[in-house]
Amino acid sequence: MVIQHDYYGDLSTRLVLPLSRQAYLNGYSHQATPLVNIDFQTVAINTPSMTSISKGKLNNRHFICNLRSERSSVISAIDALVTNT
């Protein structure tokens, strides 16, 4: 999940949050890993694994949906990761 604002589009990297199948995080539930539904599958936004990736490694086939509606969940997850609240 690319979370970097388009304003920083001239940078060579993109800040991303990996999405993990809920089963891979079995037994691990935290505010930093909110659940979202994509194509009738529940996945976790794996905020603790936040990383950057080269802009050149991303292309349109990697984009499967827009999670703009989860904006507040993403911001809360990042806040939970940083502040533990």
All heavy atoms as an XYZ file, in Angstrom:
665
protein
N       0.851     -1.159      0.000
C       0.000      0.000      0.000
C       0.902      1.229      0.000
O       1.677      1.429      0.930
C      -0.883     -0.049      1.248
C      -1.662      1.172      1.503
S      -2.623      0.938      3.017
C      -3.875      2.104      2.713
N       0.837      2.018     -1.065
C       1.638      3.239     -1.147
C       0.944      4.311     -0.309
O      -0.237      4.590     -0.503
C       1.785      3.716     -2.612
C       2.549      5.024     -2.675
C       2.473      2.657     -3.457
N       1.678      4.889      0.632
C       1.084      5.910      1.502
C       1.717      7.280      1.304
O       1.287      8.243      1.921
C       1.152      5.497      2.991
C       2.592      5.329      3.451
C       0.344      4.238      3.229
C       2.721      5.200      4.969
N       2.694      7.370      0.452
C       3.399      8.629      0.233
C       2.546      9.582     -0.591
O       1.948      9.194     -1.586
C       4.711      8.335     -0.494
C       5.584      9.538     -0.709
C       6.942      9.111     -1.195
O       7.573      8.255     -0.585
N       7.391      9.675     -2.284
N       2.484     10.823     -0.185
C       1.694     11.833     -0.880
C       2.315     12.146     -2.246
O       3.539     12.125     -2.407
C       1.630     13.110     -0.042
C       0.602     14.079     -0.520
N       0.819     14.920     -1.579
C      -0.655     14.320     -0.075
C      -0.255     15.657     -1.788
N      -1.171     15.307     -0.876
N       1.459     12.435     -3.218
C       1.922     12.755     -4.572
C       2.815     13.987     -4.620
O       3.591     14.156     -5.560
C       0.726     12.964     -5.508
C      -0.034     11.688     -5.774
O       0.530     10.589     -5.553
O      -1.201     11.784     -6.197
N       2.728     14.842     -3.619
C       3.572     16.039     -3.562
C       5.050     15.660     -3.638
O       5.863     16.398     -4.171
C       3.286     16.815     -2.270
C       4.141     18.051     -2.105
C       3.812     19.227     -2.761
C       5.264     18.026     -1.288
C       4.593     20.362     -2.615
C       6.050     19.164     -1.136
C       5.717     20.327     -1.801
O       6.485     21.446     -1.663
N       5.374     14.484     -3.116
C       6.767     14.024     -3.106
C       7.054     13.087     -4.272
O       7.921     12.228     -4.205
C       7.074     13.336     -1.773
C       6.865     14.279     -0.611
C       5.713     14.210      0.161
C       7.804     15.249     -0.312
C       5.505     15.096      1.206
C       7.607     16.140      0.726
C       6.460     16.061      1.479
O       6.257     16.950      2.507
N       6.317     13.229     -5.350
C       6.446     12.368     -6.515
C       7.797     12.415     -7.190
O       8.161     11.495     -7.918
N       8.565     13.481     -6.972
C       9.878     13.573     -7.603
C      10.950     12.761     -6.879
O      12.045     12.576     -7.394
C      10.315     15.028     -7.727
C      10.409     15.748     -6.386
O       9.705     15.327     -5.444
O      11.172     16.727     -6.293
N      10.626     12.227     -5.703
C      11.586     11.374     -4.992
C      11.706     10.029     -5.706
O      10.781      9.570     -6.369
C      11.149     11.155     -3.545
C      11.092     12.402     -2.655
C      10.563     12.040     -1.280
C      12.466     13.045     -2.555
N      12.833      9.369     -5.546
C      13.072      8.099     -6.243
C      12.470      6.890     -5.528
O      12.507      5.784     -6.046
C      14.573      7.875     -6.430
O      15.203      7.762     -5.168
N      11.908      7.107     -4.331
C      11.321      6.001     -3.568
C       9.880      6.322     -3.209
O       9.446      7.470     -3.271
C      12.109      5.734     -2.266
O      12.113      6.930     -1.486
C      13.527      5.288     -2.557
N       9.156      5.276     -2.800
C       7.792      5.413     -2.311
C       7.705      4.731     -0.952
O       8.249      3.635     -0.765
C       6.780      4.750     -3.257
C       6.698      5.401     -4.620
C       6.117      6.809     -4.498
N       6.128      7.510     -5.755
C       7.084      8.356     -6.143
N       8.123      8.578     -5.386
N       6.988      8.984     -7.290
N       7.017      5.365     -0.022
C       6.797      4.795      1.304
C       5.602      3.857      1.211
O       4.533      4.249      0.720
C       6.532      5.903      2.318
C       6.442      5.505      3.778
C       7.742      4.846      4.246
C       6.144      6.728      4.628
N       5.783      2.617      1.653
C       4.730      1.610      1.516
C       4.482      0.879      2.832
O       5.371      0.744      3.674
C       5.062      0.574      0.413
C       5.147      1.229     -0.955
C       6.337     -0.187      0.717
N       3.242      0.419      2.964
C       2.849     -0.472      4.058
C       2.447     -1.790      3.412
O       1.522     -1.818      2.595
C       1.648      0.093      4.821
C       1.835      1.411      5.553
C       0.511      1.876      6.143
C       2.868      1.263      6.640
N       3.124     -2.874      3.743
C       2.730     -4.168      3.169
C       1.347     -4.592      3.662
O       0.936     -4.262      4.772
C       3.792     -5.138      3.694
C       4.920     -4.285      4.151
C       4.311     -2.990      4.573
N       0.646     -5.306      2.820
C      -0.619     -5.919      3.194
C      -0.364     -7.398      3.400
O       0.296     -8.037      2.583
C      -1.666     -5.707      2.098
C      -1.986     -4.253      1.763
C      -2.958     -4.182      0.590
C      -2.563     -3.529      2.967
N      -0.850     -7.950      4.485
C      -0.622     -9.357      4.806
C      -1.961    -10.060      4.981
O      -2.891     -9.491      5.555
C       0.164     -9.498      6.115
O       1.405     -8.853      6.025
N      -2.033    -11.267      4.514
C      -3.245    -12.048      4.784
C      -3.377    -12.193      6.294
O      -2.388    -12.365      6.994
C      -3.170    -13.409      4.122
C      -3.171    -13.334      2.625
C      -3.282    -14.732      2.040
N      -3.003    -14.732      0.629
C      -3.911    -14.487     -0.306
N      -5.144    -14.221      0.041
N      -3.580    -14.502     -1.578
N      -4.583    -12.128      6.745
C      -4.837    -12.181      8.178
C      -4.252    -13.448      8.801
O      -3.741    -13.433      9.918
C      -6.331    -12.093      8.441
C      -6.690    -11.984      9.890
C      -8.190    -11.873     10.099
O      -8.971    -12.054      9.178
N      -8.587    -11.573     11.304
N      -4.257    -14.547      8.071
C      -3.748    -15.816      8.590
C      -2.253    -15.741      8.907
O      -1.774    -16.415      9.818
C      -4.005    -16.940      7.594
N      -1.496    -14.918      8.170
C      -0.064    -14.798      8.417
C       0.246    -14.055      9.700
O       1.335    -14.153     10.228
C       0.643    -14.113      7.249
C       0.627    -14.918      5.978
C       0.407    -14.315      4.755
C       0.838    -16.292      5.983
C       0.391    -15.046      3.575
C       0.818    -17.028      4.818
C       0.603    -16.398      3.617
O       0.586    -17.125      2.462
N      -0.733    -13.285     10.173
C      -0.560    -12.562     11.424
C      -1.427    -13.172     12.509
O      -1.828    -12.501     13.453
C      -0.917    -11.084     11.226
C      -0.034    -10.311     10.261
C      -0.582     -8.902     10.053
C       1.393    -10.259     10.738
N      -1.721    -14.450     12.379
C      -2.596    -15.151     13.311
C      -2.100    -14.986     14.743
O      -0.943    -15.224     15.038
C      -2.688    -16.637     12.938
C      -3.835    -17.315     13.637
O      -4.745    -16.670     14.120
N      -3.784    -18.628     13.681
N      -3.000    -14.570     15.596
C      -2.631    -14.395     16.996
C      -2.001    -13.046     17.285
O      -1.749    -12.708     18.426
N      -1.744    -12.263     16.235
C      -1.150    -10.937     16.431
C      -2.163     -9.901     15.995
O      -2.449     -9.750     14.816
C       0.138    -10.776     15.624
C       0.789     -9.437     15.844
C       1.549     -9.220     16.981
C       0.614     -8.400     14.948
C       2.136     -7.989     17.211
C       1.193     -7.162     15.173
C       1.954     -6.969     16.307
O       2.527     -5.745     16.534
N      -2.750     -9.241     16.941
C      -3.722     -8.202     16.644
C      -3.345     -6.971     17.443
O      -3.095     -7.055     18.642
C      -5.122     -8.676     17.023
O      -6.042     -7.654     16.768
N      -3.282     -5.868     16.781
C      -2.869     -4.639     17.430
C      -3.440     -3.479     16.627
O      -3.780     -3.637     15.455
C      -1.336     -4.564     17.466
C      -0.816     -3.450     18.303
N      -0.623     -2.183     17.799
C      -0.437     -3.399     19.589
C      -0.142     -1.397     18.763
N      -0.025     -2.119     19.861
N      -3.525     -2.344     17.234
C      -3.981     -1.147     16.534
C      -3.099     -0.835     15.336
O      -3.536     -0.198     14.388
C      -3.975      0.049     17.483
C      -5.324      0.657     17.679
C      -5.225      1.868     18.583
O      -4.463      1.905     19.546
N      -6.020      2.855     18.277
N      -1.858     -1.271     15.362
C      -0.925     -1.003     14.270
C      -1.131     -1.938     13.079
O      -0.458     -1.785     12.067
C       0.521     -1.103     14.761
N      -2.042     -2.883     13.194
C      -2.324     -3.800     12.076
C      -3.830     -3.880     11.825
O      -4.445     -4.934     12.008
C      -1.755     -5.204     12.353
O      -2.298     -5.689     13.584
C      -0.250     -5.209     12.410
N      -4.437     -2.763     11.390
C      -5.880     -2.783     11.158
C      -6.245     -3.702      9.990
O      -5.446     -3.917      9.074
C      -6.205     -1.324     10.832
C      -4.942     -0.760     10.301
C      -3.843     -1.480     11.040
N      -7.446     -4.229     10.047
C      -7.932     -5.121      8.998
C      -8.764     -4.342      7.998
O      -9.531     -3.447      8.364
C      -8.780     -6.237      9.613
C      -8.084     -7.114     10.645
C      -9.071     -8.127     11.217
C      -6.880     -7.818     10.034
N      -8.590     -4.679      6.716
C      -9.377     -4.080      5.640
C      -9.842     -5.190      4.711
O      -9.256     -6.281      4.690
C      -8.571     -3.028      4.846
C      -8.217     -1.843      5.713
C      -7.333     -3.619      4.233
N     -10.883     -4.924      3.969
C     -11.386     -5.904      3.007
C     -11.024     -5.469      1.592
O     -11.279     -4.330      1.209
C     -12.904     -6.051      3.125
C     -13.286     -6.753      4.402
O     -12.745     -7.803      4.705
N     -14.193     -6.174      5.144
N     -10.443     -6.403      0.849
C     -10.103     -6.186     -0.554
C     -10.628     -7.380     -1.324
O     -10.219     -8.518     -1.076
C      -8.582     -6.042     -0.766
C      -8.037     -4.855      0.024
C      -8.261     -5.911     -2.254
C      -6.534     -4.707     -0.040
N     -11.530     -7.123     -2.247
C     -12.103     -8.192     -3.069
C     -12.587     -9.360     -2.216
O     -12.264    -10.519     -2.478
C     -11.100     -8.673     -4.117
C     -10.813     -7.620     -5.163
O     -11.688     -6.756     -5.389
O      -9.722     -7.656     -5.748
N     -13.319     -9.050     -1.161
C     -13.935    -10.043     -0.282
C     -12.919    -10.859      0.515
O     -13.217    -11.941      0.983
C     -14.878    -10.969     -1.062
C     -15.910    -10.220     -1.839
C     -15.805    -10.060     -3.202
C     -16.993     -9.648     -1.179
C     -16.760     -9.351     -3.916
C     -17.953     -8.934     -1.879
C     -17.835     -8.783     -3.254
N     -11.717    -10.353      0.641
C     -10.692    -10.986      1.479
C     -10.281     -9.997      2.559
O     -10.111     -8.810      2.286
C      -9.454    -11.364      0.665
C      -9.666    -12.468     -0.311
C      -8.350    -12.839     -0.992
O      -7.267    -12.496     -0.534
N      -8.450    -13.545     -2.095
N     -10.124    -10.491      3.766
C      -9.668     -9.644      4.859
C      -8.149     -9.703      4.907
O      -7.556    -10.776      4.955
C     -10.250    -10.122      6.202
O     -11.677    -10.076      6.108
C      -9.788     -9.233      7.341
N      -7.532     -8.525      4.860
C      -6.074     -8.426      4.950
C      -5.729     -7.419      6.035
O      -6.526     -6.553      6.380
C      -5.426     -8.013      3.603
C      -5.643     -9.066      2.536
C      -5.922     -6.669      3.136
N      -4.530     -7.552      6.555
C      -4.044     -6.635      7.586
C      -3.081     -5.648      6.957
O      -2.246     -6.023      6.127
C      -3.342     -7.402      8.695
N      -3.211     -4.414      7.349
C      -2.211     -3.416      6.970
C      -1.062     -3.596      7.949
O      -1.198     -3.334      9.134
C      -2.788     -1.992      7.034
C      -3.975     -1.862      6.083
C      -1.705     -0.971      6.696
C      -4.709     -0.542      6.184
N       0.044     -4.097      7.459
C       1.164     -4.501      8.308
C       2.090     -3.305      8.560
O       3.216     -3.255      8.080
C       1.908     -5.662      7.639
C       2.834     -6.371      8.582
O       3.126     -5.863      9.661
N       3.296     -7.527      8.177
N       1.605     -2.363      9.341
C       2.338     -1.131      9.611
C       3.719     -1.362     10.224
O       4.667     -0.653      9.877
C       1.489     -0.206     10.505
O       0.190     -0.093      9.927
C       2.102      1.172     10.628
N       3.913     -2.347     11.106
C       5.254     -2.565     11.648
C       6.297     -2.916     10.581
O       7.501     -2.790     10.820
C       5.070     -3.733     12.622
C       3.645     -3.633     13.043
C       2.918     -3.184     11.803
N       5.848     -3.297      9.395
C       6.781     -3.624      8.309
C       6.896     -2.488      7.294
O       7.317     -2.704      6.157
C       6.335     -4.903      7.601
O       6.399     -5.993      8.489
N       6.547     -1.276      7.697
C       6.632     -0.120      6.810
C       8.046     -0.015      6.232
O       9.038     -0.222      6.941
C       6.310      1.160      7.585
C       6.263      2.386      6.720
S       5.893      3.966      7.564
C       5.161      3.544      9.100
N       8.128      0.294      4.934
C       9.417      0.391      4.276
C       9.306      1.314      3.075
O       8.233      1.825      2.769
C       9.921     -1.010      3.855
O      11.273     -0.919      3.440
C       9.070     -1.601      2.748
N      10.407      1.514      2.396
C      10.364      2.268      1.145
C      10.803      1.337      0.025
O      11.517      0.361      0.247
C      11.275      3.494      1.206
O      12.619      3.099      1.353
N      10.335      1.648     -1.170
C      10.668      0.850     -2.333
C      10.988      1.800     -3.485
O      10.430      2.903     -3.554
C       9.514     -0.119     -2.692
C       9.921     -1.094     -3.774
C       8.264      0.640     -3.073
C       8.946     -2.235     -3.981
N      11.871      1.393     -4.341
C      12.231      2.202     -5.489
C      11.013      2.440     -6.374
O      10.260      1.517     -6.680
C      13.324      1.498     -6.292
O      13.544      2.165     -7.517
N      10.822      3.669     -6.780
C       9.694      4.031     -7.636
C       9.698      3.199     -8.920
O       8.645      2.809     -9.417
C       9.779      5.526     -7.957
C       8.789      6.028     -8.950
C       8.770      7.547     -9.047
C       9.993      8.118     -9.697
N       9.856      9.565     -9.957
N      10.871      2.863     -9.419
C      10.987      2.079    -10.643
C      10.494      0.648    -10.523
O      10.227     -0.008    -11.520
N      10.365      0.143     -9.298
C       9.900     -1.230     -9.103
C       8.380     -1.333     -9.046
O       7.845     -2.426     -8.989
C      10.503     -1.816     -7.828
C      11.983     -2.049     -7.952
C      12.515     -2.815     -6.782
C      13.997     -3.063     -7.016
N      14.502     -4.108     -6.182
N       7.706     -0.198     -9.042
C       6.243     -0.191     -9.018
C       5.711      0.139    -10.407
O       6.249      0.982    -11.098
C       5.726      0.864     -8.034
C       6.065      0.650     -6.569
C       5.612      1.855     -5.754
C       5.395     -0.610     -6.054
N       4.652     -0.544    -10.785
C       3.958     -0.181    -12.013
C       2.472     -0.433    -11.825
O       2.036     -0.947    -10.796
C       4.536     -0.906    -13.239
C       4.395     -2.406    -13.160
O       3.335     -2.921    -12.833
N       5.473     -3.126    -13.457
N       1.685     -0.062    -12.809
C       0.223     -0.117    -12.658
C      -0.314     -1.497    -12.323
O      -1.357     -1.614    -11.691
C      -0.453      0.426    -13.912
C      -0.358      1.925    -13.981
O      -0.119      2.587    -12.974
N      -0.529      2.478    -15.159
N       0.354     -2.560    -12.717
C      -0.179     -3.891    -12.414
C      -0.109     -4.214    -10.919
O      -0.768     -5.116    -10.445
C       0.519     -4.976    -13.229
C       1.949     -5.227    -12.841
C       2.565     -6.328    -13.714
N       3.968     -6.468    -13.431
C       4.467     -7.288    -12.524
N       3.671     -8.056    -11.821
N       5.764     -7.346    -12.311
N       0.699     -3.462    -10.166
C       0.789     -3.659     -8.722
C      -0.377     -3.029     -7.968
O      -0.593     -3.323     -6.806
C       2.095     -3.074     -8.174
C       3.310     -3.804     -8.633
N       4.267     -3.213     -9.420
C       3.715     -5.072     -8.445
C       5.216     -4.087     -9.678
N       4.899     -5.228     -9.100
N      -1.117     -2.138     -8.608
C      -2.199     -1.431     -7.938
C      -3.507     -2.172     -8.166
O      -3.972     -2.287     -9.291
C      -2.279      0.015     -8.442
C      -1.052      0.812     -8.094
C      -0.009      0.931     -8.994
C      -0.937      1.402     -6.851
C       1.131      1.649     -8.665
C       0.199      2.115     -6.511
C       1.238      2.240     -7.419
N      -4.076     -2.686     -7.081
C      -5.297     -3.491     -7.208
C      -6.547     -2.762     -6.729
O      -7.647     -3.132     -7.084
C      -5.156     -4.836     -6.455
C      -4.839     -4.601     -4.981
C      -4.099     -5.707     -7.110
C      -4.887     -5.847     -4.142
N      -6.375     -1.736     -5.899
C      -7.530     -0.981     -5.429
C      -7.055      0.305     -4.771
O      -5.863      0.526     -4.585
C      -8.360     -1.804     -4.452
S      -7.571     -2.078     -2.866
N      -8.012      1.128     -4.421
C      -7.736      2.373     -3.728
C      -8.310      2.242     -2.318
O      -9.493      1.976     -2.156
C      -8.395      3.526     -4.480
C      -8.078      4.865     -3.864
O      -7.987      5.001     -2.655
N      -7.923      5.862     -4.703
N      -7.466      2.412     -1.325
C      -7.909      2.306      0.068
C      -8.029      3.672      0.731
O      -7.862      3.808      1.937
C      -6.955      1.411      0.854
C      -6.995     -0.065      0.506
C      -5.918     -0.834      1.259
C      -8.363     -0.651      0.816
N      -8.336      4.677     -0.060
C      -8.488      6.035      0.475
C      -9.508      6.077      1.609
O      -9.369      6.831      2.563
C      -8.904      6.973     -0.637
C      -8.932      8.422     -0.225
C      -9.089      9.278     -1.424
N      -8.028      8.890     -2.350
C      -7.331      9.723     -3.080
N      -7.585     10.987     -3.022
N      -6.375      9.292     -3.885
N     -10.511      5.217      1.537
C     -11.541      5.193      2.587
C     -10.983      4.725      3.932
O     -11.610      4.916      4.968
C     -12.700      4.292      2.171
O     -12.249      2.960      2.015
N      -9.800      4.125      3.927
C      -9.161      3.641      5.158
C      -8.133      4.630      5.705
O      -7.325      4.284      6.567
C      -8.493      2.285      4.894
C      -9.456      1.192      4.502
C     -10.467      0.872      5.583
O     -10.151      1.011      6.782
O     -11.595      0.493      5.223
N      -8.176      5.853      5.204
C      -7.188      6.866      5.586
C      -7.042      6.993      7.100
O      -5.945      6.972      7.635
C      -7.568      8.212      4.978
C      -6.609      9.329      5.288
C      -7.085     10.647      4.645
N      -6.091     11.686      4.764
C      -6.000     12.503      5.806
N      -6.850     12.387      6.818
N      -5.067     13.427      5.858
N      -8.150      7.130      7.813
C      -8.067      7.317      9.265
C      -7.492      6.082      9.948
O      -6.744      6.200     10.929
C      -9.426      7.689      9.859
O     -10.359      6.665      9.646
N      -7.800      4.889      9.444
C      -7.230      3.659     10.017
C      -5.722      3.614      9.814
O      -4.983      3.192     10.712
C      -7.852      2.423      9.365
O      -9.206      2.333      9.666
N      -5.271      4.035      8.642
C      -3.826      4.033      8.347
C      -3.107      5.033      9.244
O      -2.073      4.720      9.841
C      -3.565      4.333      6.854
C      -2.087      4.557      6.590
C      -4.113      3.212      5.987
N      -3.645      6.226      9.364
C      -3.018      7.243     10.215
C      -3.014      6.785     11.671
O      -2.003      6.933     12.375
C      -3.721      8.600     10.044
C      -3.430      9.138      8.642
C      -3.268      9.597     11.111
C      -4.232     10.362      8.254
N      -4.090      6.177     12.125
C      -4.143      5.651     13.502
C      -3.133      4.526     13.704
O      -2.516      4.420     14.763
C      -5.544      5.144     13.828
O      -6.449      6.197     13.862
N      -2.960      3.676     12.684
C      -1.999      2.570     12.780
C      -0.571      3.090     12.869
O       0.228      2.592     13.659
C      -2.154      1.638     11.579
N      -0.249      4.106     12.073
C       1.091      4.708     12.136
C       1.295      5.367     13.485
O       2.348      5.212     14.110
C       1.303      5.692     10.980
C       1.315      4.954      9.640
C       2.601      6.488     11.164
C       1.243      5.852      8.427
N       0.284      6.046     13.974
C       0.365      6.683     15.286
C       0.568      5.634     16.373
O       1.382      5.800     17.280
C      -0.895      7.504     15.555
C      -0.807      8.281     16.846
O       0.204      8.986     17.044
O      -1.751      8.191     17.656
N      -0.165      4.516     16.285
C      -0.011      3.442     17.269
C       1.398      2.854     17.233
O       1.975      2.542     18.273
C      -1.045      2.336     17.015
N       1.943      2.726     16.038
C       3.300      2.184     15.909
C       4.333      3.110     16.545
O       5.251      2.655     17.223
C       3.631      1.962     14.427
C       4.994      1.392     14.117
C       5.092     -0.047     14.612
C       5.263      1.441     12.624
N       4.138      4.396     16.374
C       5.114      5.372     16.883
C       4.914      5.659     18.365
O       5.881      5.739     19.124
C       5.029      6.673     16.055
C       5.909      7.753     16.647
C       5.420      6.414     14.606
N       3.663      5.785     18.792
C       3.403      6.222     20.166
C       2.916      5.113     21.098
O       2.795      5.339     22.292
C       2.349      7.343     20.178
O       1.106      6.817     19.704
C       2.790      8.523     19.347
N       2.558      3.947     20.531
C       2.024      2.824     21.290
C       0.726      3.189     22.004
O       0.472      2.754     23.128
C       3.040      2.259     22.265
C       2.637      0.882     22.764
O       1.987      0.123     22.051
N       2.997      0.549     23.991
N      -0.086      3.983     21.334
C      -1.388      4.351     21.931
C      -2.510      3.912     21.019
O      -2.354      3.661     19.883
C      -1.503      5.869     22.155
O      -1.310      6.543     20.914
C      -0.512      6.337     23.178
